[in-house]
Amino acid sequence: MLTKYIILFFYFCILFLIGYFASKKVKNIKDYYVGGKKLGFWAVAFSSRATGESAWLLLGLTGLGAMVGASAFWVVLGEVVGVSIAWFFMAEKFKELSDKYNSITIPDYLVSRFNASGNMLRIIAATALSVFVIIYVSAQIDATGSAFESFLGWNYFAGAILGFFIVLTYIFTGGFVAVVWSDLFQGVVMLLGLVLLPIVAYYAIEPSISVTQELVALDPSFLNIWGEGGFTTLNFFTILGYAFIGLGFMGSPQLFIRFMSIKDKSEIRKGRWVAIVFTIITDSCAVLIGMYGRYLLTSIGETPESVLGNGAQNVLPLLVEKVMPLSLIGIYIAAVLSAIMSTIDSLLIVASSAISRDFYQQIFKPNKTEKQMTQISRVITLSLALLALCVALIIAVTSPDRTIFWFAIFGWSGIAATFCPTIILSIFWNKFSEKGAIASMITGFVSVPLFKFGFTAIDGVGIYFDKLGELGPAFILASIVGIATTIMTTKKEVI
């Protein structure tokens, strides 16, 4: 146990040092929000991927791999496609436009792109980010408590609160620079941890044993890429739901702010391959960890959740305990915390910038100095973080059967459905209008809870919406509404 604490101590010391040195780079509000737009491709690529993965990768996706087996690779495919489209087809154009408008936040970009006539775009953007960031961050805090509980036997609430204060400390000091530098470090930790574990697990199995036969004995559908029962209508909707998770990489503010912060377009062309390879490796390894964990940790006749927890989300900690030497267990605690904290810090910076600059300053207090705005941003960051902590603790008490995977996906879906259709259309369709953007964002914002809690309750078809998830339908509907509103409200011919 002492070894685990020593490794964690050094891990947290590195994070605090990153925050300290990053604070020396913060000279103005542009530095605090986007690192002065001087960041290199390695830092941005690793930061975007570490932020985009979050706790659901190490605890959620590994759990999904243990629950459903090979069909979890549809999530991997969806993510790789989403990341590839963002880096190859959207990033350079977005960087060019955001530099042209001198934007340092996503609402900044939207207001300039549409030459907004009022404050409605800013208000909607700030509101949507505030609501869904709090939900998403609360899911990460929830995962922090679960990680400390699983790895170290801590009380869940003590672990959640400690992790919360650690990440808040280095955000407070260094802003976006600290976030990106810490994400680079944490992304490396995640990558190494995810690659190493399935390799060690594979060699922990007796060479004479056929793993595929054993897995089929545990669950006859485990290696069927279509899921239980093969290719059925219900399984098709399930697979679409998995793949649609990748839509969130095509415009979510916490990811696209990194394209805004990168030095120039040549760095984007270098970073795209880093991001894509990182995604393929980490996501595939996460699914394999779940599959090997299912074999090594469960027996025929046992349900995976009875051994591996809700949604099998304890499969990674339990597998680490089984196959790894004690000296490396601390590294895996750090890897899980890396996935969690790299997402919390990015989301809080994005949301606080939207509220402080795009809502408070631009609408009410335009004469505030940059020094004053930096201080206000820190106060808002703290307020949002505390609210997310309260939400996480309340949900932990009221919903003990929750799973980290779907808790995190709901917050991810809300941000993505609100912003991605608008960002995509703003980049590729010159005629896309401010009214279309407003309609699209409102539709995406409202549709996520509607598809999550409303349509799933409809008799007969509710099960299909449940399997499909909320992101895909909300994304499609928001896109259609944005296009239709633009066409209907534009007097000139737009096509």
ABEGO torsion letter per residue (X at the ends): XAAAAAAAAAAAAAAAAAAAAAAAABABAAAAAAGGGABBAAAAAAAAAAAAAEAAAAAAAAAAAAAAEAAAAAAAAAAAAAAAAAAAAAAAAAAAAAAAAGBABAAAAAAAAAGBABAAAAAAAAAAAAAAAAAAAAAAAAAAAAAAAAAAGBBAAAAAAAAAAAAAAAAAAAEAAAAAAAAAAAAAAAAAAAAAAAAAAAAABBAABBAAAAAAAABAAAABAAEBGEBBAAAAAAAAAAAAAAAAABGBAAAAAAAAABABAAAAAAAAAAAAAAAAAAAAAAAAAAAAAAAAABBBGBBAAAAAEBGGAAAAAAAAAAABBAAAAAAAAAAAAAAAAAAAAAAAAAAAAAAAAAAAAAAABAABBAAAAAAAAAAAAAAAAAAAAAAAAAAAAABAABBAAAAAAAAAAAAAAAAAAAAAAAAABAABBAAAAAAAAAAAAAAAAAAAAAAAABBGAAAAAAAAEAAAAAAAAAAAAAAAAAAAABABBAX
